[in-house]
Amino acid sequence: MKEEEVEKLRGVVRDCVSKHLYSSAIFFADKVAALTGDPADVYMQAQALYLGRHYRRALHLLNSSQIVFRDLRFRFLAAKCLEELKEWDQCLTMLGDAKVDDQGNIDGLKDCIAMHLEKDGEDHEINILSAICFLRGKACEALENRDQARKWYKAAIKLDPFCYEALECLVDNCMLTCEEESSLLSSLHFAEADGWLATFYSCLLKKCDKGNYVECKFDELENEKCDVITSESTLSRTLRNNTDLMTCKAEYYHDCGEYQKCFKLTSTLLERDPFHSKCTSVHIAVVLELGRSNDLYQMACELVKDYPQRALSWFAIGCYYQCIKKYDQARRYFCKATNLDPTFPPAWLGFGNAYAAQEESDQAMAAFRTAARLFPGCHLPKLYIGMEYMRTHNFKLAEQFLIQAKTICPYDPLVYNELGVIAYHTKEYRKAVMWFEKTLSFFPASPSEVWETTLVNHAHSLRKLKRYSEAITFYEKALALSTRSLSTYAGLAYTFHLQDKLEAAIAHYHKALWLKPDDEFCTEMLTKALEDESRELCF
């Protein structure tokens, strides 16, 4: 057969692959490889078999070739077949011996580098060594060696910043602390033209630590223009309406406690792209925070119908039952989500919180400890363990775990609030004020009701230090966020009482008792305030 006819058959194979006609691709690729015996054609045949899900046959073909350990493409494709077959140990063996340190620097890939020939072309190609490191990471994670997996994912993204999947695994599986994420980002080398990607990655990483910095990065990405040449004209485009970027922004709002903003954005995005999994995950989290049980129920039903094998679907059902306070059912579905995907952080946290809601500390602690082991970059398991110890008045252990949570993520205001609560309970009021001031340093421009508790806690601590005017200021700020808090009215009334401002004290005791008529403290103090006022009138 003439060379022109062989080249035509190669074109047919490529076209069949592009049209997803894999059986046709396999048929013609087999003929081309038989006619030429060229390694490139053998590789094309193996790739067609892989795409057609004939993994054993593709692996046999690759192993039968004489160059599988001399050509990096052959070795990588063979390892991909072993990945699909879940033969993880053999997958690692196929990829060769190599070691990686904590920083993602590799030793032992010299042979691979010698095999790798860069292809010329205008399109950027992902460095195959980066793809190999990513595959090694997946294999290590499947073998439950998460520490090695973390190192290989770091190596993959450092070799080629365009290997987004490696960064996604590091972030979504909570493998890095805030400090480690920042260090990794600063170690990546981007071409000048790829500055937008560096900006995007800085937004993807933990976002509660950067405040205005992150908002500036969002603005930068939304306003950065790119000229796109079409057949008719040159158009300017931006990422302003990009779904991934908007999801990232919604996640930022959620981390900052701006739940209404987050809900509005995720609702809009899911109307545009109802199957965007990351946006769906953020939407479930914010709907649970807002207590919108009907929205949760509808979303959970749709997810289970469309994706019955995904952990996210059953997690959504668990969140619905958590929202309506049916914790037994919530635990059942959170447990199912962890069984489907043991590396899904929200399911473990939901599982523990469902136990904690019924004060079943032992089971809650077990779930949180599992989460802490699986997700070393997530501070929430340590935070929740600390809160459980605090609930049982073991303040010393509670403080230890909260400090560990702060080390992992120094930018979560809830950690500082809980440290302040511990200091308050142990009568270290100056220390409590310091922690609450640190908490309020994260106070957003448009605060939600969740901040009311911290404002009240801070006011209580100031009152204990007899800084009454400052305490009243913070009680009033809390009332601006919520007018239905017994603790706020009671604290404000008592502070006025301590200042002998009896009229104001009595008015606020009445407001507190309107919220809870049988409150013993307010009833007793109201009686005392009325007696004090009557004595003043007598004199």
PyMOL commands that set and color helices and strands:
alter all, ss='L'
color gray80, all
select helices_A, chain A and resi 3-18+22-36+39-51+55-64+72-84+88-95+110-115+128-142+146-159+164-172+178-187+192-204+212-223+243-255+259-272+277-290+293-306+311-323+327-340+345-357+361-374+380-391+395-408+413-425+429-440+449-464+468-481+486-498+502-515+520-538
alter helices_A, ss='H'
color red, helices_A
select strands_A, chain A and resi 99-100+106-107+226-229+234-237
alter strands_A, ss='S'
color yellow, strands_A
deselect
rebuild
show_as cartoon
